[in-house]
C-alpha cells in the first residue's frame, strides 16, 4: 500500500536536495559576476574623473572628412583645432624641432583615405580638454563626428601667423597637400622651410606641390639644392623618381 | 473499487516471468533466435549471461515454452542446491524414474543410456551461479556424456565474474550475453506491453521525455522498469480514486515517476 503523503514529502526533500548544487552554482555565478562588474567599474572610475576634470592632455578630434567615400565605414581621427587653438605655449618653451616633428609625424593625418584608424596616442603633456571636443559615437557605426564649428584650418593659419611655428606650418602644408590645395601647400611649405631648413617632409611637400602645379623643373632644382645642403635620402629618392618619369 | 484505466496497466508490470508476456524487441528477438539456433547445434552447454534484469529468465522461459512442444525440455527455475536431490529430480522429470534413495552419477548415466530419445533432452537452469562447484561438475560430466543438453543462465556482476570460473571455461559451449535495454528498447517494451493489453489511452500518455527519465532511473534494467511502472500506475490508481483532477491525461507526471522511483528505491530520498 502506498503512503502517498509520505512519498510526496520524500519527493520534496529529494527535489530540494537535488537543487542545492544548482542553487549554489547560480549563487556563486551571480556573486562572481557582480564582483567582476564591480571591479571593472571600479577600474574605470578614475578615467571618468579625469575626463570630468578636463585634464586629458590631448584631444583627438574625430572627423568625417568631406568627399570621403568611405565615411560610413571609415573612422578617421584628426587633431582638434580647438585643441590646437588652446595651446598657448610661449615661443621659448616650444619643444625642439626634432621632438615636435616626431609628435606631428605620429599624429593621424587628416585627409588621407586610409584603413580605419582607432589609435589614440597617449599624450605626454596634460592639456585641458574642452567638452565640445569629446567624440560622439552614434548608432552602430563607430564613427566619431567632428564638431565643424570648432575645427577651422584658418584658425591654425592665424595661429601660425602669430607664432610662426615651423611644425605647425608643416602641419598646415601637409593638410593642404592632402586636400589637394597644392598652391596653399606650396605656400606653407615655403614658409616652413624658411623657418626651419631641416624639415625633410616640408621640402618634399614643397617639391611635390610644385610637381602638382606643373612646375616639375622647379621642383627638381629645389630638391637638388636641398640635397646639396642636407644630403636627404628621401629627397634623393623623390628626385630620382622625377627624373625617371621625365625620361620616359 | 478498482479503476479500469490504471489498474490494468499496473497489473501488466507485476514482476513475474511469464512467456506470454514476452515482448518482442529487435535486439532481444535476435538473441532469442540465436539461442534457438544454438540449441539445435550439438553443443553440450549453452550459456546465457548478463547483468540482472536484462531478460535472461524471460528468454529461458520463452525457450522452454517454445521448445517443449517438440522435445523433452525440463526447466529448473529455482536452483536445487543439494547434489543428490538435483540428480533425483532430473531422473524423475526426464526419465520418469522415481526413487527415494540418493542417486549416484553413474546410476544416472545408466538411466540415460537405457532411455532412448530421438532428440537429446534439454535442461534449462536459471540462476546457475547459485549451484555449487560439485553440482556444476556433475552437470559438466552429464553433458560430456551427451546424456542431456544444458542451457544455463548466469548473472554477470561487477564483483564476481562467474564466467571466469574454471568449470565454465573448460567446456565447449556457446555463450550469449544480454545487455541492458537502451532508451529505444525500453520505449518499445513499455509501449508494446501497454498496447498488447489494449491500454491505448495510457500508452498515449507515455512520451519520449518520460521514457528518458525512466531509462535514466532504471539504467535499462527490465526488472527495475517493471517495478517502477507498477509503482507509477499504483500511484495513478490512487490519485484517480482520491484526486482525479490532478491527473493529466496527455503525459505521465514527472513528479509521480520520481515518487515511484523513490518508492521502489531507485531514488534515495
HADDOCK unambig.tbl for C-alpha pairs under 7 A between the chains (distance, minus, plus):
assign (segid A and resid 7 and name CA) (segid B and resid 259 and name CA) 6.10 0.50 0.50
assign (segid A and resid 8 and name CA) (segid B and resid 259 and name CA) 6.88 0.50 0.50
assign (segid A and resid 10 and name CA) (segid B and resid 269 and name CA) 5.74 0.50 0.50
assign (segid A and resid 11 and name CA) (segid B and resid 259 and name CA) 5.81 0.50 0.50
assign (segid A and resid 11 and name CA) (segid B and resid 269 and name CA) 6.90 0.50 0.50
assign (segid A and resid 13 and name CA) (segid B and resid 269 and name CA) 6.63 0.50 0.50
assign (segid A and resid 14 and name CA) (segid B and resid 269 and name CA) 5.01 0.50 0.50
